[in-house]
C-alpha cells in the first residue's frame, strides 16, 4: 500500500516529471506515461489546495462570528 503523499512531495514529483519531459529524450510511450502521471499529481495538488482553502475559510468564518458575538455584547 502506497503512503499518502504530502503536497510538497507531490509537487517535487511533479517538478521532476516536468524536467524529464522537457529534456525531450524519452520515447513516446514513456512521455505519455509521464504526462499521465503528472496530470494525476496536478489534480491531487489542486484537490489538496481546495481542501486547505475550505479549512481556512471555515476558520476565518468562525473567527468573524466569534468577533461579532464579542463586540455585539
CHARMM-style PDB file with segment names, atoms N, HN, CA, C and O in Angstrom:
ATOM      1  N   UNK     1       0.836  -1.187   0.000  1.00  0.00      PROA
ATOM      2  CA  UNK     1       0.000   0.000   0.000  1.00  0.00      PROA
ATOM      3  C   UNK     1       0.882   1.251   0.000  1.00  0.00      PROA
ATOM      4  O   UNK     1       1.777   1.395   0.833  1.00  0.00      PROA
ATOM      5  N   UNK     2       0.615   2.147  -0.942  1.00  0.00      PROA
ATOM      6  HN  UNK     2      -0.112   2.031  -1.619  1.00  0.00      PROA
ATOM      7  CA  UNK     2       1.425   3.353  -1.087  1.00  0.00      PROA
ATOM      8  C   UNK     2       0.965   4.409  -0.092  1.00  0.00      PROA
ATOM      9  O   UNK     2      -0.233   4.634   0.083  1.00  0.00      PROA
ATOM     10  N   UNK     3       1.940   5.060   0.563  1.00  0.00      PROA
ATOM     11  HN  UNK     3       2.913   4.877   0.421  1.00  0.00      PROA
ATOM     12  CA  UNK     3       1.570   6.090   1.543  1.00  0.00      PROA
ATOM     13  C   UNK     3       1.061   7.329   0.829  1.00  0.00      PROA
ATOM     14  O   UNK     3       1.416   7.606  -0.317  1.00  0.00      PROA
ATOM     15  N   UNK     4       0.224   8.060   1.535  1.00  0.00      PROA
ATOM     16  HN  UNK     4      -0.065   7.835   2.465  1.00  0.00      PROA
ATOM     17  CA  UNK     4      -0.344   9.286   1.002  1.00  0.00      PROA
ATOM     18  C   UNK     4       0.761  10.346   0.892  1.00  0.00      PROA
ATOM     19  O   UNK     4       1.482  10.604   1.856  1.00  0.00      PROA
ATOM     20  N   UNK     5       0.882  10.946  -0.277  1.00  0.00      PROA
ATOM     21  HN  UNK     5       0.296  10.736  -1.060  1.00  0.00      PROA
ATOM     22  CA  UNK     5       1.891  11.980  -0.485  1.00  0.00      PROA
ATOM     23  C   UNK     5       1.441  13.291   0.129  1.00  0.00      PROA
ATOM     24  O   UNK     5       0.260  13.636   0.087  1.00  0.00      PROA
ATOM     25  N   UNK     6       2.385  14.015   0.697  1.00  0.00      PROA
ATOM     26  HN  UNK     6       3.345  13.735   0.731  1.00  0.00      PROA
ATOM     27  CA  UNK     6       2.089  15.373   1.152  1.00  0.00      PROA
ATOM     28  C   UNK     6       2.061  16.278  -0.084  1.00  0.00      PROA
ATOM     29  O   UNK     6       2.495  15.884  -1.166  1.00  0.00      PROA
ATOM     30  N   UNK     7       1.552  17.475   0.096  1.00  0.00      PROA
ATOM     31  HN  UNK     7       1.200  17.794   0.976  1.00  0.00      PROA
ATOM     32  CA  UNK     7       1.513  18.432  -1.007  1.00  0.00      PROA
ATOM     33  C   UNK     7       2.922  18.692  -1.536  1.00  0.00      PROA
ATOM     34  O   UNK     7       3.147  18.732  -2.745  1.00  0.00      PROA
ATOM     35  N   UNK     8       3.861  18.868  -0.617  1.00  0.00      PROA
ATOM     36  HN  UNK     8       3.679  18.836   0.366  1.00  0.00      PROA
ATOM     37  CA  UNK     8       5.237  19.170  -1.004  1.00  0.00      PROA
ATOM     38  C   UNK     8       5.866  18.018  -1.784  1.00  0.00      PROA
ATOM     39  O   UNK     8       6.563  18.239  -2.774  1.00  0.00      PROA
ATOM     40  N   UNK     9       5.615  16.775  -1.329  1.00  0.00      PROA
ATOM     41  HN  UNK     9       5.049  16.595  -0.525  1.00  0.00      PROA
ATOM     42  CA  UNK     9       6.146  15.603  -2.033  1.00  0.00      PROA
ATOM     43  C   UNK     9       5.544  15.484  -3.428  1.00  0.00      PROA
ATOM     44  O   UNK     9       6.249  15.176  -4.389  1.00  0.00      PROA
ATOM     45  N   UNK    10       4.250  15.724  -3.537  1.00  0.00      PROA
ATOM     46  HN  UNK    10       3.677  15.974  -2.757  1.00  0.00      PROA
ATOM     47  CA  UNK    10       3.578  15.655  -4.835  1.00  0.00      PROA
ATOM     48  C   UNK    10       4.132  16.717  -5.781  1.00  0.00      PROA
ATOM     49  O   UNK    10       4.337  16.453  -6.966  1.00  0.00      PROA
ATOM     50  N   UNK    11       4.374  17.919  -5.254  1.00  0.00      PROA
ATOM     51  HN  UNK    11       4.207  18.133  -4.292  1.00  0.00      PROA
ATOM     52  CA  UNK    11       4.930  18.986  -6.090  1.00  0.00      PROA
ATOM     53  C   UNK    11       6.348  18.650  -6.556  1.00  0.00      PROA
ATOM     54  O   UNK    11       6.709  18.935  -7.697  1.00  0.00      PROA
ATOM     55  N   UNK    12       7.146  18.049  -5.684  1.00  0.00      PROA
ATOM     56  HN  UNK    12       6.853  17.817  -4.756  1.00  0.00      PROA
ATOM     57  CA  UNK    12       8.503  17.651  -6.065  1.00  0.00      PROA
ATOM     58  C   UNK    12       8.462  16.607  -7.181  1.00  0.00      PROA
ATOM     59  O   UNK    12       9.232  16.687  -8.139  1.00  0.00      PROA
ATOM     60  N   UNK    13       7.566  15.633  -7.055  1.00  0.00      PROA
ATOM     61  HN  UNK    13       6.941  15.568  -6.277  1.00  0.00      PROA
ATOM     62  CA  UNK    13       7.440  14.620  -8.094  1.00  0.00      PROA
ATOM     63  C   UNK    13       6.976  15.245  -9.403  1.00  0.00      PROA
ATOM     64  O   UNK    13       7.447  14.877 -10.479  1.00  0.00      PROA
ATOM     65  N   UNK    14       6.051  16.188  -9.303  1.00  0.00      PROA
ATOM     66  HN  UNK    14       5.667  16.487  -8.429  1.00  0.00      PROA
ATOM     67  CA  UNK    14       5.543  16.867 -10.492  1.00  0.00      PROA
ATOM     68  C   UNK    14       6.650  17.660 -11.183  1.00  0.00      PROA
ATOM     69  O   UNK    14       6.748  17.651 -12.410  1.00  0.00      PROA
ATOM     70  N   UNK    15       7.475  18.340 -10.406  1.00  0.00      PROA
ATOM     71  HN  UNK    15       7.395  18.348  -9.410  1.00  0.00      PROA
ATOM     72  CA  UNK    15       8.602  19.084 -10.978  1.00  0.00      PROA
ATOM     73  C   UNK    15       9.597  18.148 -11.656  1.00  0.00      PROA
ATOM     74  O   UNK    15      10.134  18.474 -12.715  1.00  0.00      PROA
ATOM     75  N   UNK    16       9.845  16.986 -11.051  1.00  0.00      PROA
ATOM     76  HN  UNK    16       9.409  16.722 -10.191  1.00  0.00      PROA
ATOM     77  CA  UNK    16      10.771  16.013 -11.635  1.00  0.00      PROA
ATOM     78  C   UNK    16      10.233  15.510 -12.972  1.00  0.00      PROA
ATOM     79  O   UNK    16      10.981  15.378 -13.941  1.00  0.00      PROA
ATOM     80  N   UNK    17       8.942  15.233 -13.015  1.00  0.00      PROA
ATOM     81  HN  UNK    17       8.335  15.340 -12.227  1.00  0.00      PROA
ATOM     82  CA  UNK    17       8.324  14.768 -14.261  1.00  0.00      PROA
ATOM     83  C   UNK    17       8.425  15.849 -15.324  1.00  0.00      PROA
ATOM     84  O   UNK    17       8.752  15.554 -16.473  1.00  0.00      PROA
ATOM     85  N   UNK    18       8.149  17.096 -14.958  1.00  0.00      PROA
ATOM     86  HN  UNK    18       7.883  17.335 -14.024  1.00  0.00      PROA
ATOM     87  CA  UNK    18       8.239  18.194 -15.923  1.00  0.00      PROA
ATOM     88  C   UNK    18       9.657  18.314 -16.476  1.00  0.00      PROA
ATOM     89  O   UNK    18       9.843  18.518 -17.675  1.00  0.00      PROA
ATOM     90  N   UNK    19      10.654  18.188 -15.602  1.00  0.00      PROA
ATOM     91  HN  UNK    19      10.503  18.022 -14.628  1.00  0.00      PROA
ATOM     92  CA  UNK    19      12.050  18.238 -16.045  1.00  0.00      PROA
ATOM     93  C   UNK    19      12.350  17.106 -17.025  1.00  0.00      PROA
ATOM     94  O   UNK    19      13.000  17.320 -18.048  1.00  0.00      PROA
ATOM     95  N   UNK    20      11.873  15.900 -16.709  1.00  0.00      PROA
ATOM     96  HN  UNK    20      11.345  15.726 -15.878  1.00  0.00      PROA
ATOM     97  CA  UNK    20      12.113  14.748 -17.587  1.00  0.00      PROA
ATOM     98  C   UNK    20      11.460  14.950 -18.946  1.00  0.00      PROA
ATOM     99  O   UNK    20      12.048  14.612 -19.973  1.00  0.00      PROA
ATOM    100  N   UNK    21      10.246  15.500 -18.961  1.00  0.00      PROA
ATOM    101  HN  UNK    21       9.768  15.775 -18.126  1.00  0.00      PROA
ATOM    102  CA  UNK    21       9.550  15.732 -20.228  1.00  0.00      PROA
ATOM    103  C   UNK    21      10.214  16.839 -21.046  1.00  0.00      PROA
ATOM    104  O   UNK    21      10.217  16.784 -22.276  1.00  0.00      PROA
ATOM    105  N   UNK    22      10.770  17.833 -20.376  1.00  0.00      PROA
ATOM    106  HN  UNK    22      10.767  17.877 -19.377  1.00  0.00      PROA
ATOM    107  CA  UNK    22      11.435  18.936 -21.082  1.00  0.00      PROA
ATOM    108  C   UNK    22      12.738  18.500 -21.748  1.00  0.00      PROA
ATOM    109  O   UNK    22      13.152  19.102 -22.739  1.00  0.00      PROA
ATOM    110  N   UNK    23      13.383  17.472 -21.225  1.00  0.00      PROA
ATOM    111  HN  UNK    23      13.047  16.983 -20.420  1.00  0.00      PROA
ATOM    112  CA  UNK    23      14.662  17.017 -21.776  1.00  0.00      PROA
ATOM    113  C   UNK    23      14.496  16.438 -23.172  1.00  0.00      PROA
ATOM    114  O   UNK    23      15.447  16.394 -23.953  1.00  0.00      PROA
ATOM    115  N   UNK    24      13.282  15.995 -23.481  1.00  0.00      PROA
ATOM    116  HN  UNK    24      12.510  16.032 -22.847  1.00  0.00      PROA
ATOM    117  CA  UNK    24      12.957  15.542 -24.832  1.00  0.00      PROA
ATOM    118  C   UNK    24      13.758  14.316 -25.278  1.00  0.00      PROA
ATOM    119  O   UNK    24      13.954  14.120 -26.477  1.00  0.00      PROA
ATOM    120  N   UNK    25      14.226  13.488 -24.340  1.00  0.00      PROA
ATOM    121  HN  UNK    25      14.067  13.647 -23.365  1.00  0.00      PROA
ATOM    122  CA  UNK    25      14.962  12.294 -24.730  1.00  0.00      PROA
ATOM    123  C   UNK    25      14.187  11.016 -24.397  1.00  0.00      PROA
ATOM    124  O   UNK    25      14.757   9.925 -24.397  1.00  0.00      PROA
ATOM    125  N   UNK    26      12.891  11.153 -24.113  1.00  0.00      PROA
ATOM    126  HN  UNK    26      12.428  12.040 -24.113  1.00  0.00      PROA
ATOM    127  CA  UNK    26      12.057   9.998 -23.794  1.00  0.00      PROA
ATOM    128  C   UNK    26      11.329   9.529 -25.053  1.00  0.00      PROA
ATOM    129  O   UNK    26      10.999  10.326 -25.931  1.00  0.00      PROA
ATOM    130  N   UNK    27      11.088   8.231 -25.121  1.00  0.00      PROA
ATOM    131  HN  UNK    27      11.356   7.584 -24.407  1.00  0.00      PROA
ATOM    132  CA  UNK    27      10.289   7.745 -26.241  1.00  0.00      PROA
ATOM    133  C   UNK    27       8.829   8.146 -26.016  1.00  0.00      PROA
ATOM    134  O   UNK    27       8.456   8.558 -24.917  1.00  0.00      PROA
ATOM    135  N   UNK    28       8.021   8.025 -27.045  1.00  0.00      PROA
ATOM    136  HN  UNK    28       8.324   7.690 -27.937  1.00  0.00      PROA
ATOM    137  CA  UNK    28       6.640   8.487 -26.994  1.00  0.00      PROA
ATOM    138  C   UNK    28       5.843   7.804 -25.888  1.00  0.00      PROA
ATOM    139  O   UNK    28       5.116   8.467 -25.149  1.00  0.00      PROA
ATOM    140  N   UNK    29       5.973   6.495 -25.771  1.00  0.00      PROA
ATOM    141  HN  UNK    29       6.564   5.956 -26.371  1.00  0.00      PROA
ATOM    142  CA  UNK    29       5.215   5.748 -24.763  1.00  0.00      PROA
ATOM    143  C   UNK    29       5.572   6.218 -23.350  1.00  0.00      PROA
ATOM    144  O   UNK    29       4.685   6.433 -22.524  1.00  0.00      PROA
ATOM    145  N   UNK    30       6.845   6.375 -23.077  1.00  0.00      PROA
ATOM    146  HN  UNK    30       7.566   6.200 -23.748  1.00  0.00      PROA
ATOM    147  CA  UNK    30       7.297   6.846 -21.766  1.00  0.00      PROA
ATOM    148  C   UNK    30       6.825   8.272 -21.522  1.00  0.00      PROA
ATOM    149  O   UNK    30       6.410   8.604 -20.412  1.00  0.00      PROA
ATOM    150  N   UNK    31       6.885   9.117 -22.545  1.00  0.00      PROA
ATOM    151  HN  UNK    31       7.223   8.847 -23.447  1.00  0.00      PROA
ATOM    152  CA  UNK    31       6.426  10.501 -22.418  1.00  0.00      PROA
ATOM    153  C   UNK    31       4.944  10.556 -22.051  1.00  0.00      PROA
ATOM    154  O   UNK    31       4.539  11.338 -21.191  1.00  0.00      PROA
ATOM    155  N   UNK    32       4.146   9.726 -22.704  1.00  0.00      PROA
ATOM    156  HN  UNK    32       4.475   9.091 -23.403  1.00  0.00      PROA
ATOM    157  CA  UNK    32       2.704   9.701 -22.427  1.00  0.00      PROA
ATOM    158  C   UNK    32       2.444   9.233 -20.994  1.00  0.00      PROA
ATOM    159  O   UNK    32       1.597   9.793 -20.298  1.00  0.00      PROA
ATOM    160  N   UNK    33       3.177   8.204 -20.558  1.00  0.00      PROA
ATOM    161  HN  UNK    33       3.866   7.750 -21.123  1.00  0.00      PROA
ATOM    162  CA  UNK    33       3.011   7.712 -19.185  1.00  0.00      PROA
ATOM    163  C   UNK    33       3.410   8.775 -18.171  1.00  0.00      PROA
ATOM    164  O   UNK    33       2.725   8.963 -17.165  1.00  0.00      PROA
ATOM    165  N   UNK    34       4.523   9.477 -18.431  1.00  0.00      PROA
ATOM    166  HN  UNK    34       5.079   9.324 -19.248  1.00  0.00      PROA
ATOM    167  CA  UNK    34       4.972  10.540 -17.534  1.00  0.00      PROA
ATOM    168  C   UNK    34       3.955  11.680 -17.505  1.00  0.00      PROA
ATOM    169  O   UNK    34       3.668  12.239 -16.446  1.00  0.00      PROA
ATOM    170  N   UNK    35       3.414  12.020 -18.674  1.00  0.00      PROA
ATOM    171  HN  UNK    35       3.648  11.567 -19.535  1.00  0.00      PROA
ATOM    172  CA  UNK    35       2.416  13.084 -18.756  1.00  0.00      PROA
ATOM    173  C   UNK    35       1.170  12.705 -17.962  1.00  0.00      PROA
ATOM    174  O   UNK    35       0.615  13.525 -17.231  1.00  0.00      PROA
ATOM    175  N   UNK    36       0.737  11.456 -18.112  1.00  0.00      PROA
ATOM    176  HN  UNK    36       1.188  10.790 -18.706  1.00  0.00      PROA
ATOM    177  CA  UNK    36      -0.435  10.973 -17.374  1.00  0.00      PROA
ATOM    178  C   UNK    36      -0.192  11.029 -15.860  1.00  0.00      PROA
ATOM    179  O   UNK    36      -1.061  11.461 -15.102  1.00  0.00      PROA
ATOM    180  N   UNK    37       0.982  10.596 -15.434  1.00  0.00      PROA
ATOM    181  HN  UNK    37       1.687  10.246 -16.049  1.00  0.00      PROA
ATOM    182  CA  UNK    37       1.336  10.644 -14.014  1.00  0.00      PROA
ATOM    183  C   UNK    37       1.352  12.090 -13.520  1.00  0.00      PROA
ATOM    184  O   UNK    37       0.886  12.384 -12.419  1.00  0.00      PROA
ATOM    185  N   UNK    38       1.888  12.980 -14.340  1.00  0.00      PROA
ATOM    186  HN  UNK    38       2.266  12.741 -15.234  1.00  0.00      PROA
ATOM    187  CA  UNK    38       1.933  14.397 -13.990  1.00  0.00      PROA
ATOM    188  C   UNK    38       0.537  14.996 -13.861  1.00  0.00      PROA
ATOM    189  O   UNK    38       0.285  15.799 -12.962  1.00  0.00      PROA
ATOM    190  N   UNK    39      -0.358  14.613 -14.744  1.00  0.00      PROA
ATOM    191  HN  UNK    39      -0.153  13.961 -15.474  1.00  0.00      PROA
ATOM    192  CA  UNK    39      -1.731  15.117 -14.675  1.00  0.00      PROA
ATOM    193  C   UNK    39      -2.420  14.644 -13.396  1.00  0.00      PROA
ATOM    194  O   UNK    39      -3.151  15.405 -12.761  1.00  0.00      PROA
ATOM    195  N   UNK    40      -2.184  13.390 -13.022  1.00  0.00      PROA
ATOM    196  HN  UNK    40      -1.590  12.772 -13.537  1.00  0.00      PROA
ATOM    197  CA  UNK    40      -2.778  12.870 -11.779  1.00  0.00      PROA
ATOM    198  C   UNK    40      -2.236  13.617 -10.569  1.00  0.00      PROA
ATOM    199  O   UNK    40      -2.989  13.966  -9.660  1.00  0.00      PROA
ATOM    200  N   UNK    41      -0.929  13.862 -10.558  1.00  0.00      PROA
ATOM    201  HN  UNK    41      -0.317  13.579 -11.296  1.00  0.00      PROA
ATOM    202  CA  UNK    41      -0.319  14.609  -9.458  1.00  0.00      PROA
ATOM    203  C   UNK    41      -0.840  16.044  -9.409  1.00  0.00      PROA
ATOM    204  O   UNK    41      -1.087  16.586  -8.332  1.00  0.00      PROA
ATOM    205  N   UNK    42      -1.004  16.649 -10.573  1.00  0.00      PROA
ATOM    206  HN  UNK    42      -0.804  16.209 -11.449  1.00  0.00      PROA
ATOM    207  CA  UNK    42      -1.526  18.012 -10.652  1.00  0.00      PROA
ATOM    208  C   UNK    42      -2.944  18.077 -10.075  1.00  0.00      PROA
ATOM    209  O   UNK    42      -3.272  18.995  -9.323  1.00  0.00      PROA
ATOM    210  N   UNK    43      -3.769  17.110 -10.429  1.00  0.00      PROA
ATOM    211  HN  UNK    43      -3.502  16.364 -11.040  1.00  0.00      PROA
ATOM    212  CA  UNK    43      -5.132  17.063  -9.902  1.00  0.00      PROA
ATOM    213  C   UNK    43      -5.125  16.858  -8.393  1.00  0.00      PROA
ATOM    214  O   UNK    43      -5.925  17.457  -7.674  1.00  0.00      PROA
ATOM    215  N   UNK    44      -4.224  16.017  -7.922  1.00  0.00      PROA
ATOM    216  HN  UNK    44      -3.574  15.531  -8.506  1.00  0.00      PROA
ATOM    217  CA  UNK    44      -4.104  15.765  -6.482  1.00  0.00      PROA
ATOM    218  C   UNK    44      -3.701  17.044  -5.761  1.00  0.00      PROA
ATOM    219  O   UNK    44      -4.267  17.366  -4.716  1.00  0.00      PROA
ATOM    220  N   UNK    45      -2.738  17.772  -6.298  1.00  0.00      PROA
ATOM    221  HN  UNK    45      -2.278  17.511  -7.146  1.00  0.00      PROA
ATOM    222  CA  UNK    45      -2.294  19.026  -5.681  1.00  0.00      PROA
ATOM    223  C   UNK    45      -3.435  20.046  -5.664  1.00  0.00      PROA
ATOM    224  O   UNK    45      -3.638  20.736  -4.665  1.00  0.00      PROA
ATOM    225  N   UNK    46      -4.178  20.139  -6.770  1.00  0.00      PROA
ATOM    226  HN  UNK    46      -4.013  19.578  -7.581  1.00  0.00      PROA
ATOM    227  CA  UNK    46      -5.305  21.066  -6.815  1.00  0.00      PROA
ATOM    228  C   UNK    46      -6.354  20.707  -5.767  1.00  0.00      PROA
ATOM    229  O   UNK    46      -6.914  21.590  -5.117  1.00  0.00      PROA
ATOM    230  N   UNK    47      -6.619  19.416  -5.603  1.00  0.00      PROA
ATOM    231  HN  UNK    47      -6.165  18.698  -6.130  1.00  0.00      PROA
ATOM    232  CA  UNK    47      -7.588  18.975  -4.599  1.00  0.00      PROA
ATOM    233  C   UNK    47      -7.112  19.331  -3.191  1.00  0.00      PROA
ATOM    234  O   UNK    47      -7.899  19.790  -2.363  1.00  0.00      PROA
ATOM    235  N   UNK    48      -5.824  19.117  -2.922  1.00  0.00      PROA
ATOM    236  HN  UNK    48      -5.185  18.744  -3.594  1.00  0.00      PROA
ATOM    237  CA  UNK    48      -5.277  19.471  -1.610  1.00  0.00      PROA
ATOM    238  C   UNK    48      -5.401  20.962  -1.355  1.00  0.00      PROA
ATOM    239  O   UNK    48      -5.726  21.374  -0.241  1.00  0.00      PROA
ATOM    240  N   UNK    49      -5.150  21.770  -2.363  1.00  0.00      PROA
ATOM    241  HN  UNK    49      -4.886  21.435  -3.268  1.00  0.00      PROA
ATOM    242  CA  UNK    49      -5.262  23.222  -2.202  1.00  0.00      PROA
ATOM    243  C   UNK    49      -6.707  23.631  -1.933  1.00  0.00      PROA
ATOM    244  O   UNK    49      -6.962  24.501  -1.101  1.00  0.00      PROA
ATOM    245  N   UNK    50      -7.658  23.000  -2.641  1.00  0.00      PROA
ATOM    246  HN  UNK    50      -7.451  22.293  -3.317  1.00  0.00      PROA
ATOM    247  CA  UNK    50      -9.071  23.310  -2.421  1.00  0.00      PROA
ATOM    248  C   UNK    50      -9.492  22.948  -1.001  1.00  0.00      PROA
ATOM    249  O   UNK    50     -10.227  23.699  -0.360  1.00  0.00      PROA
ATOM    250  N   UNK    51      -9.029  21.799  -0.508  1.00  0.00      PROA
ATOM    251  HN  UNK    51      -8.432  21.189  -1.029  1.00  0.00      PROA
ATOM    252  CA  UNK    51      -9.360  21.379   0.854  1.00  0.00      PROA
ATOM    253  C   UNK    51      -8.762  22.338   1.884  1.00  0.00      PROA
ATOM    254  O   UNK    51      -9.411  22.681   2.872  1.00  0.00      PROA
ATOM    255  N   UNK    52      -7.543  22.761   1.650  1.00  0.00      PROA
ATOM    256  HN  UNK    52      -7.015  22.483   0.848  1.00  0.00      PROA
ATOM    257  CA  UNK    52      -6.906  23.720   2.559  1.00  0.00      PROA
ATOM    258  C   UNK    52      -7.664  25.046   2.540  1.00  0.00      PROA
ATOM    259  O   UNK    52      -7.861  25.671   3.582  1.00  0.00      PROA
ATOM    260  N   UNK    53      -8.082  25.465   1.362  1.00  0.00      PROA
ATOM    261  HN  UNK    53      -7.922  24.957   0.515  1.00  0.00      PROA
ATOM    262  CA  UNK    53      -8.836  26.716   1.240  1.00  0.00      PROA
ATOM    263  C   UNK    53     -10.161  26.626   2.006  1.00  0.00      PROA
ATOM    264  O   UNK    53     -10.562  27.580   2.673  1.00  0.00      PROA
ATOM    265  N   UNK    54     -10.837  25.475   1.907  1.00  0.00      PROA
ATOM    266  HN  UNK    54     -10.512  24.700   1.365  1.00  0.00      PROA
ATOM    267  CA  UNK    54     -12.091  25.287   2.644  1.00  0.00      PROA
ATOM    268  C   UNK    54     -11.860  25.382   4.149  1.00  0.00      PROA
ATOM    269  O   UNK    54     -12.626  26.031   4.862  1.00  0.00      PROA
ATOM    270  N   UNK    55     -10.800  24.731   4.627  1.00  0.00      PROA
ATOM    271  HN  UNK    55     -10.178  24.203   4.048  1.00  0.00      PROA
ATOM    272  CA  UNK    55     -10.491  24.770   6.062  1.00  0.00      PROA
ATOM    273  C   UNK    55     -10.208  26.195   6.517  1.00  0.00      PROA
ATOM    274  O   UNK    55     -10.675  26.619   7.574  1.00  0.00      PROA
ATOM    275  N   UNK    56      -9.448  26.926   5.725  1.00  0.00      PROA
ATOM    276  HN  UNK    56      -9.068  26.582   4.867  1.00  0.00      PROA
ATOM    277  CA  UNK    56      -9.109  28.306   6.077  1.00  0.00      PROA
ATOM    278  C   UNK    56     -10.368  29.156   6.100  1.00  0.00      PROA
ATOM    279  O   UNK    56     -10.549  29.974   7.002  1.00  0.00      PROA
ATOM    280  N   UNK    57     -11.243  28.967   5.112  1.00  0.00      PROA
ATOM    281  HN  UNK    57     -11.096  28.302   4.380  1.00  0.00      PROA
ATOM    282  CA  UNK    57     -12.498  29.719   5.070  1.00  0.00      PROA
ATOM    283  C   UNK    57     -13.342  29.433   6.297  1.00  0.00      PROA
ATOM    284  O   UNK    57     -13.914  30.352   6.883  1.00  0.00      PROA
ATOM    285  N   UNK    58     -13.427  28.176   6.692  1.00  0.00      PROA
ATOM    286  HN  UNK    58     -12.962  27.430   6.216  1.00  0.00      PROA
ATOM    287  CA  UNK    58     -14.190  27.801   7.882  1.00  0.00      PROA
ATOM    288  C   UNK    58     -13.594  28.463   9.119  1.00  0.00      PROA
ATOM    289  O   UNK    58     -14.322  28.992   9.959  1.00  0.00      PROA
ATOM    290  N   UNK    59     -12.268  28.430   9.228  1.00  0.00      PROA
ATOM    291  HN  UNK    59     -11.677  28.000   8.546  1.00  0.00      PROA
ATOM    292  CA  UNK    59     -11.612  29.055  10.379  1.00  0.00      PROA
ATOM    293  C   UNK    59     -11.839  30.562  10.407  1.00  0.00      PROA
ATOM    294  O   UNK    59     -12.106  31.135  11.464  1.00  0.00      PROA
ATOM    295  N   UNK    60     -11.732  31.200   9.251  1.00  0.00      PROA
ATOM    296  HN  UNK    60     -11.515  30.735   8.393  1.00  0.00      PROA
ATOM    297  CA  UNK    60     -11.932  32.651   9.184  1.00  0.00      PROA
ATOM    298  C   UNK    60     -13.382  32.986   9.513  1.00  0.00      PROA
ATOM    299  O   UNK    60     -13.648  33.914  10.277  1.00  0.00      PROA
ATOM    300  N   UNK    61     -14.317  32.238   8.942  1.00  0.00      PROA
ATOM    301  HN  UNK    61     -14.101  31.484   8.321  1.00  0.00      PROA
ATOM    302  CA  UNK    61     -15.731  32.483   9.232  1.00  0.00      PROA
ATOM    303  C   UNK    61     -16.013  32.311  10.717  1.00  0.00      PROA
ATOM    304  O   UNK    61     -16.765  33.093  11.298  1.00  0.00      PROA
ATOM    305  N   UNK    62     -15.424  31.306  11.333  1.00  0.00      PROA
ATOM    306  HN  UNK    62     -14.813  30.671  10.861  1.00  0.00      PROA
ATOM    307  CA  UNK    62     -15.606  31.082  12.762  1.00  0.00      PROA
ATOM    308  C   UNK    62     -15.049  32.224  13.580  1.00  0.00      PROA
ATOM    309  O   UNK    62     -15.657  32.636  14.568  1.00  0.00      PROA
ATOM    310  N   UNK    63     -13.901  32.740  13.180  1.00  0.00      PROA
ATOM    311  HN  UNK    63     -13.408  32.405  12.377  1.00  0.00      PROA
ATOM    312  CA  UNK    63     -13.288  33.876  13.882  1.00  0.00      PROA
ATOM    313  C   UNK    63     -14.160  35.115  13.750  1.00  0.00      PROA
ATOM    314  O   UNK    63     -14.323  35.866  14.712  1.00  0.00      PROA
ATOM    315  N   UNK    64     -14.723  35.337  12.558  1.00  0.00      PROA
ATOM    316  HN  UNK    64     -14.590  34.728  11.777  1.00  0.00      PROA
ATOM    317  CA  UNK    64     -15.571  36.507  12.346  1.00  0.00      PROA
ATOM    318  C   UNK    64     -16.827  36.419  13.209  1.00  0.00      PROA
ATOM    319  O   UNK    64     -17.270  37.426  13.761  1.00  0.00      PROA
ATOM    320  N   UNK    65     -17.400  35.225  13.327  1.00  0.00      PROA
ATOM    321  HN  UNK    65     -17.040  34.408  12.878  1.00  0.00      PROA
ATOM    322  CA  UNK    65     -18.595  35.040  14.157  1.00  0.00      PROA
ATOM    323  C   UNK    65     -18.258  35.289  15.620  1.00  0.00      PROA
ATOM    324  O   UNK    65     -19.016  35.945  16.334  1.00  0.00      PROA
ATOM    325  N   UNK    66     -17.117  34.762  16.064  1.00  0.00      PROA
ATOM    326  HN  UNK    66     -16.502  34.229  15.484  1.00  0.00      PROA
ATOM    327  CA  UNK    66     -16.689  34.995  17.439  1.00  0.00      PROA
ATOM    328  C   UNK    66     -16.492  36.487  17.687  1.00  0.00      PROA
ATOM    329  O   UNK    66     -16.890  37.009  18.727  1.00  0.00      PROA
ATOM    330  N   UNK    67     -15.887  37.152  16.743  1.00  0.00      PROA
ATOM    331  HN  UNK    67     -15.563  36.728  15.897  1.00  0.00      PROA
ATOM    332  CA  UNK    67     -15.630  38.579  16.874  1.00  0.00      PROA
ATOM    333  C   UNK    67     -16.941  39.347  16.940  1.00  0.00      PROA
ATOM    334  O   UNK    67     -17.092  40.262  17.750  1.00  0.00      PROA
ATOM    335  N   UNK    68     -17.891  38.971  16.082  1.00  0.00      PROA
ATOM    336  HN  UNK    68     -17.767  38.228  15.424  1.00  0.00      PROA
ATOM    337  CA  UNK    68     -19.183  39.644  16.058  1.00  0.00      PROA
ATOM    338  C   UNK    68     -19.908  39.434  17.393  1.00  0.00      PROA
ATOM    339  O   UNK    68     -20.498  40.372  17.930  1.00  0.00      PROA
ATOM    340  N   UNK    69     -19.866  38.234  17.919  1.00  0.00      PROA
ATOM    341  HN  UNK    69     -19.386  37.473  17.483  1.00  0.00      PROA
ATOM    342  CA  UNK    69     -20.529  37.953  19.190  1.00  0.00      PROA
ATOM    343  C   UNK    69     -19.902  38.754  20.324  1.00  0.00      PROA
ATOM    344  O   UNK    69     -20.605  39.270  21.192  1.00  0.00      PROA
ATOM    345  N   UNK    70     -18.586  38.853  20.312  1.00  0.00      PROA
ATOM    346  HN  UNK    70     -18.015  38.433  19.606  1.00  0.00      PROA
ATOM    347  CA  UNK    70     -17.888  39.562  21.383  1.00  0.00      PROA
ATOM    348  C   UNK    70     -18.180  41.056  21.329  1.00  0.00      PROA
ATOM    349  O   UNK    70     -18.358  41.684  22.372  1.00  0.00      PROA
ATOM    350  N   UNK    71     -18.235  41.638  20.127  1.00  0.00      PROA
ATOM    351  HN  UNK    71     -18.091  41.128  19.279  1.00  0.00      PROA
ATOM    352  CA  UNK    71     -18.459  43.073  20.024  1.00  0.00      PROA
ATOM    353  C   UNK    71     -19.927  43.419  20.153  1.00  0.00      PROA
ATOM    354  O   UNK    71     -20.259  44.563  20.465  1.00  0.00      PROA
ATOM    355  N   UNK    72     -20.810  42.473  19.924  1.00  0.00      PROA
ATOM    356  HN  UNK    72     -20.540  41.544  19.670  1.00  0.00      PROA
ATOM    357  CA  UNK    72     -22.239  42.729  20.000  1.00  0.00      PROA
ATOM    358  C   UNK    72     -22.753  42.806  21.415  1.00  0.00      PROA
ATOM    359  O   UNK    72     -23.887  43.233  21.630  1.00  0.00      PROA
ATOM    360  N   UNK    73     -21.958  42.407  22.386  1.00  0.00      PROA
ATOM    361  HN  UNK    73     -21.036  42.060  22.211  1.00  0.00      PROA
ATOM    362  CA  UNK    73     -22.428  42.393  23.782  1.00  0.00      PROA
ATOM    363  C   UNK    73     -22.229  43.711  24.452  1.00  0.00      PROA
ATOM    364  OT1 UNK    73     -22.571  43.866  25.625  1.00  0.00      PROA
TER     365      UNK     73
END
